[in-house]
Amino acid sequence: MHDKFRKKYRLPATTERLRQQIALEAARRLLDAAGDLGTASTLDWLDRTGENDFYVAKRKAAAVLGHRVRPGDLPSDSEVRDQLVTLWRSRRGQDEAGEEPAMPEPAEGEGVAALTEHLDRFAVYRMRLLPLEAVKQNPKFHPEGDVLYHSLQVVHLPREARPYDEEFLLAALLHDVGKALGSQDHAGAGAEAVRGAVTERTLWLIGHHMDLLIARERGLSARLRRELEASEYLEDLKLLRELDDAGRVPGMVVETLDEVLAYIKGLEHETYLDQ
């Protein structure tokens, strides 16, 4: 039956500003729940925080701010994680200076790149990779399952051929982080999400990792084709494309995320770097 009052009382769409405010308030609640655990313990606690914890924090944040928001209009978990990084950095810096914690406003467009000066880059990688476990994929193209498992396969495969190439291994591990950000261009979104936490070579590979697939399926523009052909990283991109296609094996045995990050972090101390 038609309800003539339904449209009149429909909840308004959430504005970008309101989404940021809700994300910040939800982040504040999650960080307060973590308590004073110290840097490592706080990050571990946040890593273990699940979807339900984020959802509850977002709903409570919206209520505290005096807004009724449809579940689909709430900020994403990734948006809350970004605000968590900002808030955690702010509190950490003020604690070291002996100041009272301030209540920062969400920064327009501020991402991880602005935070890496104060936050260990491997914490950034974990923060971007962990949500991928909840991102399911079309089984027709990805029979292996979620995006994190796919990424762990892709970084596992080149370990024999390029065991010391940290930049390439990071590109393989991080190439799909944009799939958790809700963007149609997950390659571009992923590159922006880790800008400042990786080298230009790694950034370029992440941002262009879909180009050769697009070229194979429907062709590239002349401008982009010239850019790829002129790049010194083209052979790396071809290898990454092969690995992306190969890392789709159901049940493949791979290292855990912690093991992969520990291996890559250990490359900083390898003696070959000093030769």
N, C-alpha and C positions, 0 to 999 in steps of 0.2 A: 504493500500500500504506500502511496506517495505521502511523504511527510513534509508539509510545507514549511515546517520550522527547522528542518534539518540543516539546510544551507546557512540559515541565519546564525546558528550557534556552532557552526563548524570551527574547529580550532585554527587560528591563523598559522601560516607557514612560519617556520623558525628562520630568523634572519641570521646572517653570518656572524654579526656581533653577538647575538644571544648564544649561538653555538659556542663561541669562544668563551663567553662568560660561564656557561654551564661546564665546559671542559675544564676551565681553571678551578671552579669550585669543586668539581669531582676530583681533580688531581689533589687539591688541598685536603680533601677528606681522606683520600687513600694514603697520602703521605703522613697525615696525622695518625692514621691507624697503624702505620709502620712504627711510629714512635722513634725514640732516639736510639737507633740500633747501630750507628756507625755507618760509614760509607759502604763497605762490602756487604754487611748484613742487610742494609736498606735495599740495595740493588737486588740481592737475592730474594728478599721478601716481595719486591715488586715483580720480579720474574715469575714468581709462583702465583701471582694474582690472576684469577681466572676471569672468563667472560662475565659470569654472574656477578662477581665483585664490581667489575666496571659498570655493569648495567645498573646495579643498585645504587652505586655512587652517583651515576648520572641522573637517575630519577630523583634522588634526594636533593641533588644540587639544583635541579630545575624547581623543585618544590620550595627550597629555601629562598630562591631568587624570585618566587612568587609567580611562576609561569606553569601553565599546563601545556605539556609538549607531547605530541604523538611520538611513540617509540621510534618510528622511522625517521623522525626529524632530530633525534638526539645526536650529539657529536659522535663520531666513530671512536673506537678504542684507541686508534692511532693518534687522533687529535688529543685525547686525554693524556696519552703517553708523552706527546710533545710538551704539553703543559707541565707534566710531572718533571721532565728534564729541566725546564725553565725554573720551576719552583724549587726543585732540589738544589740546583746550582745557586739560586739566590739565597736560600737558607744556609747552605754550606759556607758561602762566602761571608755572610754576615756573622755566622758563628765564629769563624776564624778571626773576624775583626772585632768580636765582642759586642756586636750591635744587636738590637732587637730585630727579629724577622719582620720584613716589610710585607705588604700585601701587593705583589706586582700585578699590573694589568696585563692581559694577554697581548703579546706583540703581534702586529699585523704582519703575516708572512714570515715570522721568525721560525726558522727550522733548525735542524741539528748543526748546520754549518756554523751558525753563530755561537754554538755551545761547546764546540770541540776544544776550544782553548781551555775550558775549565773541566771538561769531562773526558775521561779515558775513552779513546776511540773504540776499544773493544766493548765497552759498555754500550756505546752507540750501536755497534753491530748487533749485539744481543737484543737490544731494544727494538731494532728494526726486523730482526729475524724471527723472534719468538711468536709474533702474531700470525706468521705464515702457516703455522701448524693448524690453525682454524680455517684456513682458506682452502676450500675444496675445489677440484678442477673437473672439467668435462672428462669422464673416463674414456671417451672415444680418442682423445688426444693425449691424455695423461692417466693411463691405467694404474700408474704407481700410487696415486693418491694425492695427499695434500702438498702444498707448495714447499713447505720446509723439507719434507722428505725428498722431493725432487731436487731441491737446492743442494742437499747433502750428497745426493748421487752425483750431481754435476761437479762438485768440488772434489769428490772422491776419485773420479776418473783420471784427472791429469796428474795425480800425485807422483806417478812413476816418471812420466815424461818431463814434468816441470816441478820437481819437489821443492826447489828453492825460490821459485818465482812468486813472491808474496803478492805483487800487484795483480798477477793473473789469477792466482788462487782466490783472492778477495773478489775479483770480478765474477768468477764462477760461483762463489758462495752467495754474493749479494745481488746477482743479476735480476732476481724477481721480487725484490723487497717492495717494489711499487704495487704489487698485486694486493697488498693489504691496505692500500691507501684509497681505493675506490675510484681510481682514475682510469679512463679509457686508454690513455697512453702510459702503461705501467712502466715502460722502459724510461721514459722521460721523468716520470714521477719518482721512480726509484733512484735515478741519478741525483735529482734534487734532494732527496731524503738523506743521502750520505755525503753530499757536497761538503767539503771541509774536513771530512773524516777519512778520505781516500785520496790517492794521487790523481793527477789529471789523466794518466793512462787508464787506471781502473775506472774512473768516472766516464771516460769516453766509451770504453767497452760496455759498461752497463747501459749507457744511454743509447747505444747503437746496436744492442744485441739482437733486436728484432729485424734489422734492416735487410740482412741477407735472406731471411725467411720471406719477407715481403717481396724482395727482388725475385725470389724463386716462384712465388705464387702469382704475383700480379705486376711485377716490375716497379722500378723506382723512378723518381723524377731525374732528369738529366743533371740537375744541380747536386742532388744527394749522391748520385752515382759517381760524379766527379770527385766529390768530397771523400767518399770511401776509397776510390782508386788512388787518391793522392795521400792517403793517411799512412803513416809508418806503422800503424797498428792493424793493418788489414789482415795480415796472416794470423795475428792473435784473434781477430774477430771471426775468421773462418773456423779456427779451432774451437772457439767458444760456441759457435753455432752447431758444430758437430757434437760437442758435449751436451748441449741443451737438448738436442734431438735424441742422444743416446741415454740420457739420465731419466728414463721413463720405465724402469723395470720393476714390476711388482715383486716385493719380497727381497729385494737386493740388500745385502748386508753392508751397512755403512757405519762410519764413526758417528758418535753423538755430536751435537752442536758444541758442547763444552770441549770435547776432544779435538774437534776441528779448530776452534778458536785458540786452544792451548798450543796446537801445532804451529799455527800461523804466527802467534805471538812469540813462540820460541825462535822463529827465523830471525828476529831482531838480534839475537845473540849468537848466531852461527858464525864460525870463524871465516867462512868464505867471504863474508862481507868486508873483511879487512884485507883481503888479498889483492 
